Amino acid sequence: MLRSYGARLAVPLLFTTIVILVGLEIARSPRADAADVCRMTPSGVDCSYSGSTSTSSSSSKLGATKPTHTPLPPLRYLATSGGRCWYWSRYRPGFDSWNPAYDQSIILTRWRLPACSGRSAAAAPVTVIDVSVRAWAVFRSFPLDTPRFNMSPDTGITNLASRLHLEQPTTFTHAETLPDGRRLEVHAWVTAVWVEWSDGTPASGHALASAVGDPGAVRHTYSLKTCPPDYRTSHLDGPKCHPAQDRYPITTTLVWTARYRAGASWQQLGTIDRASSIRYDVDEILGVLQLPGGT
């Protein structure tokens, strides 16, 4: 059986003869296995790796930096170089040796093709990048817009709807090449808009499209007007005022969502909120009944 970094490959009985021949082929080519940091063991081929990469000399001078250890991913995938030879790779594409479904493909590939001569690029030390961590760093570096919005009319009227207008936020896209050669892409956009009206009603959620453009889609009706503290306590209409607010603090929150990919399908990354507030005055209109005769 073949083993790559502890992953065992179940070999069907149908390929027993091929396995023996592959073992003989490996035994005749120790240089290729050694170059790929693979070695023969009683249970098969061991492609595990343990090593270090020094970022400075081993000088004992004062202030010298100690060597740093860079962990590497295992030699997990069997890849081919233009269909001419095979080598063990730390990255896709290739046959995944941790997946038994690729056992036969790996055996046949090693039987039909010779091992690539020399030290493969896959076995060279590289800096390991946690793609999701890097994508988060990119996402957080975006200058994500805070909500820019206003209300219509400028002063609200009790029992009549006030409408919110939000300016269109910018979307962000970033692409870079990682040290291992993969291309990282990060995309961020607004997926939801939340509004807190501050009159005791629950916050309302809206799609971005309903909050931008001409006012009208996102609206709210206040039942109590806002008044200064002295008006609330001394005026006859004081009971018609909100008991605590001289203006309603309206808070709008943009929910920013990001996704990323690095040579594969898109992956959801997470969300970041951005919020801003304005203070909104609400008044009332009183109707006066005009009696005949002007009284």
C-alpha positions as CSV (number, residue, x, y, z in Angstrom):
1,M,0.0,0.0,0.0
2,L,1.0,3.6,-0.6
3,R,1.0,6.2,2.2
4,S,1.3,10.0,1.9
5,Y,1.7,11.8,5.2
6,G,0.0,9.1,7.2
7,A,-2.9,8.7,4.7
8,R,-3.2,5.0,3.7
9,L,-4.3,4.0,0.3
10,A,-6.4,0.8,0.1
11,V,-5.3,-1.2,-2.9
12,P,-7.8,-3.6,-4.7
13,L,-6.7,-7.2,-5.1
14,L,-7.0,-6.7,-8.8
15,F,-3.9,-4.5,-8.8
16,T,-1.6,-6.7,-6.6
17,T,0.7,-7.5,-9.4
18,I,0.9,-3.8,-10.3
19,V,1.7,-2.8,-6.7
20,I,4.6,-5.2,-6.6
21,L,6.0,-3.8,-9.9
22,V,5.5,-0.3,-8.5
23,G,7.5,-1.2,-5.4
24,L,10.3,-2.5,-7.6
25,E,10.3,0.6,-9.6
26,I,10.5,2.8,-6.5
27,A,13.3,0.7,-5.1
28,R,15.3,1.2,-8.4
29,S,14.8,5.0,-8.1
30,P,15.7,6.1,-4.5
31,R,17.0,9.4,-5.7
32,A,13.6,10.6,-7.0
33,D,11.9,9.7,-3.7
34,A,14.6,11.3,-1.6
35,A,14.4,14.5,-3.7
36,D,10.6,14.6,-3.0
37,V,11.2,13.9,0.8
38,C,9.6,10.5,0.5
39,R,11.0,7.3,1.9
40,M,10.2,3.6,1.8
41,T,8.7,2.1,5.0
42,P,7.4,-1.4,5.8
43,S,3.8,-0.1,5.0
44,G,4.6,1.8,1.8
45,V,5.8,5.2,0.7
46,D,6.0,7.8,3.5
47,C,5.9,11.4,2.2
48,S,5.7,13.1,5.5
49,Y,7.9,16.2,6.0
50,S,9.5,17.9,9.0
51,G,12.0,20.7,8.5
52,S,12.8,24.3,9.1
53,T,13.6,27.4,7.1
54,S,16.2,29.8,8.6
55,T,15.5,33.5,8.1
56,S,19.0,34.4,9.4
57,S,22.5,33.0,9.9
58,S,23.4,30.9,12.9
59,S,25.8,33.6,14.1
60,S,26.2,34.0,17.8
61,K,26.6,37.7,17.6
62,L,24.5,39.9,19.9
63,G,21.1,40.5,18.3
64,A,21.3,37.7,15.9
65,T,17.8,36.2,15.1
66,K,17.2,32.6,15.8
67,P,16.1,30.4,12.9
68,T,12.4,30.3,12.4
69,H,10.4,27.1,11.6
70,T,7.9,27.2,8.7
71,P,5.5,24.4,8.7
72,L,4.7,22.9,5.3
73,P,1.6,21.1,4.1
74,P,2.1,17.4,3.4
75,L,3.0,15.9,0.0
76,R,-0.6,14.9,-0.5
77,Y,-1.3,15.0,-4.3
78,L,0.2,13.0,-7.1
79,A,0.6,15.3,-10.1
80,T,2.1,15.0,-13.5
81,S,4.3,17.3,-15.5
82,G,2.7,17.6,-18.9
83,G,1.8,13.9,-18.8
84,R,5.5,13.0,-19.1
85,C,6.4,12.1,-15.5
86,W,4.9,12.2,-12.0
87,Y,5.8,13.9,-8.7
88,W,4.3,14.4,-5.2
89,S,2.7,17.9,-4.7
90,R,1.6,19.8,-1.7
91,Y,-1.2,21.6,-3.6
92,R,-3.9,20.8,-6.1
93,P,-4.4,19.8,-8.8
94,G,-3.5,16.1,-8.6
95,F,-4.8,12.8,-7.3
96,D,-5.6,13.1,-3.6
97,S,-3.8,10.3,-1.8
98,W,-6.0,10.9,1.2
99,N,-9.1,9.8,-0.8
100,P,-9.3,6.1,-1.5
101,A,-11.2,6.8,-4.7
102,Y,-7.9,7.9,-6.3
103,D,-6.0,4.7,-5.3
104,Q,-6.2,3.1,-8.7
105,S,-5.4,6.3,-10.5
106,I,-2.3,6.9,-8.4
107,I,-1.1,3.3,-8.9
108,L,-1.6,3.4,-12.7
109,T,0.0,6.8,-13.0
110,R,3.1,5.6,-11.2
111,W,3.2,2.5,-13.3
112,R,2.8,4.2,-16.7
113,L,5.0,7.2,-16.1
114,P,8.5,7.7,-14.7
115,A,9.2,9.8,-11.7
116,C,10.2,13.4,-12.5
117,S,13.9,13.8,-12.2
118,G,15.5,16.3,-9.9
119,R,13.9,18.1,-7.1
120,S,10.3,19.1,-7.9
121,A,9.0,22.6,-7.2
122,A,6.4,21.0,-5.0
123,A,9.0,19.8,-2.6
124,A,10.8,23.2,-2.3
125,P,10.2,25.1,1.0
126,V,7.5,27.7,0.8
127,T,5.8,30.0,3.2
128,V,2.5,28.5,4.2
129,I,-0.5,30.9,3.9
130,D,-3.8,30.4,5.7
131,V,-6.0,31.6,2.9
132,S,-9.0,32.4,5.1
133,V,-6.9,34.5,7.5
134,R,-5.3,36.4,4.6
135,A,-8.8,36.9,3.1
136,W,-10.1,38.3,6.4
137,A,-7.1,40.7,6.5
138,V,-8.0,41.9,3.0
139,F,-11.7,42.2,4.0
140,R,-10.9,44.3,7.1
141,S,-8.6,46.6,5.1
142,F,-11.4,47.6,2.7
143,P,-12.7,51.2,3.4
144,L,-16.2,49.9,3.9
145,D,-18.8,52.7,3.6
146,T,-20.8,53.7,6.6
147,P,-24.5,54.5,5.8
148,R,-25.1,58.0,4.3
149,F,-28.9,58.6,4.4
150,N,-31.6,61.2,5.1
151,M,-35.3,61.2,5.8
152,S,-38.1,62.7,3.8
153,P,-39.8,65.0,4.7
154,D,-37.1,66.8,6.6
155,T,-39.4,67.1,9.6
156,G,-41.7,64.1,10.2
157,I,-45.4,64.3,10.7
158,T,-47.2,62.1,13.2
159,N,-49.4,59.4,11.6
160,L,-47.8,60.0,8.2
161,A,-45.1,57.8,6.8
162,S,-41.5,59.2,6.8
163,R,-39.3,57.7,4.1
164,L,-35.6,56.8,4.3
165,H,-33.2,57.4,1.4
166,L,-29.8,55.6,1.4
167,E,-26.9,56.5,-0.9
168,Q,-25.6,53.5,-2.9
169,P,-22.5,52.0,-1.1
170,T,-19.5,50.9,-3.1
171,T,-18.6,47.3,-3.7
172,F,-15.0,46.1,-3.3
173,T,-12.9,43.5,-5.2
174,H,-9.3,42.5,-4.6
175,A,-7.0,40.0,-6.2
176,E,-3.4,39.0,-5.4
177,T,-0.9,36.2,-6.0
178,L,0.0,34.2,-2.9
179,P,3.6,33.1,-2.2
180,D,2.6,29.5,-3.3
181,G,1.4,30.8,-6.7
182,R,-2.3,30.6,-6.1
183,R,-4.5,33.6,-7.0
184,L,-6.6,35.0,-4.1
185,E,-9.7,36.9,-4.8
186,V,-11.9,38.7,-2.2
187,H,-15.2,40.3,-3.0
188,A,-17.3,42.4,-0.5
189,W,-20.8,43.9,-0.9
190,V,-23.8,45.0,1.2
191,T,-26.3,42.2,1.8
192,A,-28.8,43.9,4.2
193,V,-29.8,47.2,5.7
194,W,-31.1,47.5,9.3
195,V,-32.9,50.5,10.6
196,E,-33.6,51.3,14.3
197,W,-36.4,53.9,14.6
198,S,-36.0,54.5,18.4
199,D,-39.7,54.8,19.2
200,G,-40.0,51.4,20.8
201,T,-40.8,49.4,17.6
202,P,-38.4,46.6,16.5
203,A,-35.6,47.3,14.1
204,S,-36.6,46.6,10.5
205,G,-34.4,44.8,7.9
206,H,-34.4,45.6,4.2
207,A,-32.7,44.6,1.0
208,L,-30.2,47.2,-0.3
209,A,-32.2,47.8,-3.4
210,S,-35.2,48.9,-1.4
211,A,-33.2,51.5,0.6
212,V,-31.4,53.2,-2.3
213,G,-32.8,55.2,-5.2
214,D,-35.8,57.4,-4.8
215,P,-37.3,57.5,-1.2
216,G,-40.3,55.4,-0.6
217,A,-39.5,51.7,-0.2
218,V,-38.2,52.0,3.4
219,R,-40.7,54.0,5.5
220,H,-41.9,54.4,9.1
221,T,-44.8,56.1,10.8
222,Y,-44.3,57.8,14.2
223,S,-47.3,58.2,16.5
224,L,-45.8,60.6,18.9
225,K,-44.1,63.9,18.2
226,T,-40.8,64.9,19.7
227,C,-40.6,67.9,22.1
228,P,-38.0,69.6,24.3
229,P,-38.1,68.6,28.0
230,D,-39.7,71.9,29.2
231,Y,-42.5,71.5,26.6
232,R,-43.2,68.0,27.8
233,T,-43.6,69.1,31.4
234,S,-45.3,72.5,31.1
235,H,-47.3,72.6,27.9
236,L,-50.9,71.4,27.6
237,D,-49.9,69.2,24.7
238,G,-47.0,67.7,26.6
239,P,-48.7,64.3,26.9
240,K,-48.7,64.1,23.1
241,C,-44.9,64.1,23.1
242,H,-42.6,61.2,23.3
243,P,-41.8,60.9,27.1
244,A,-38.0,60.9,26.6
245,Q,-37.0,62.0,23.0
246,D,-36.6,65.5,21.8
247,R,-35.6,64.0,18.5
248,Y,-35.6,60.4,17.3
249,P,-32.1,59.0,16.8
250,I,-32.5,56.9,13.6
251,T,-29.6,54.4,13.2
252,T,-28.9,52.6,9.9
253,T,-26.6,49.6,9.7
254,L,-25.0,48.2,6.6
255,V,-24.3,44.5,6.8
256,W,-21.1,43.9,4.7
257,T,-20.6,40.4,3.4
258,A,-17.4,39.0,1.8
259,R,-16.4,35.8,-0.1
260,Y,-13.1,34.5,-1.3
261,R,-11.5,31.9,-3.5
262,A,-8.0,30.7,-4.2
263,G,-8.0,28.5,-7.2
264,A,-11.3,26.8,-6.2
265,S,-15.0,27.7,-5.7
266,W,-16.1,30.8,-3.8
267,Q,-16.2,30.4,0.0
268,Q,-18.2,32.6,2.4
269,L,-16.0,34.7,4.6
270,G,-18.3,36.5,7.1
271,T,-19.8,39.9,7.8
272,I,-18.8,43.3,9.1
273,D,-21.3,45.9,10.2
274,R,-21.0,49.7,9.6
275,A,-23.6,52.0,11.2
276,S,-24.4,55.7,11.4
277,S,-27.2,57.8,13.0
278,I,-29.1,61.0,12.5
279,R,-31.5,62.8,14.8
280,Y,-35.0,63.2,13.3
281,D,-37.6,65.8,14.5
282,V,-41.3,64.7,14.3
283,D,-44.1,67.2,14.7
284,E,-47.9,67.1,14.4
285,I,-50.4,69.0,12.3
286,L,-53.6,70.1,14.0
287,G,-56.7,70.7,12.0
288,V,-58.9,73.7,12.9
289,L,-62.6,73.5,12.2
290,Q,-63.9,76.7,10.6
291,L,-67.5,77.3,11.7
292,P,-69.9,79.2,9.5
293,G,-69.9,82.9,10.2
294,G,-66.1,82.9,10.9
295,T,-66.4,82.0,14.6
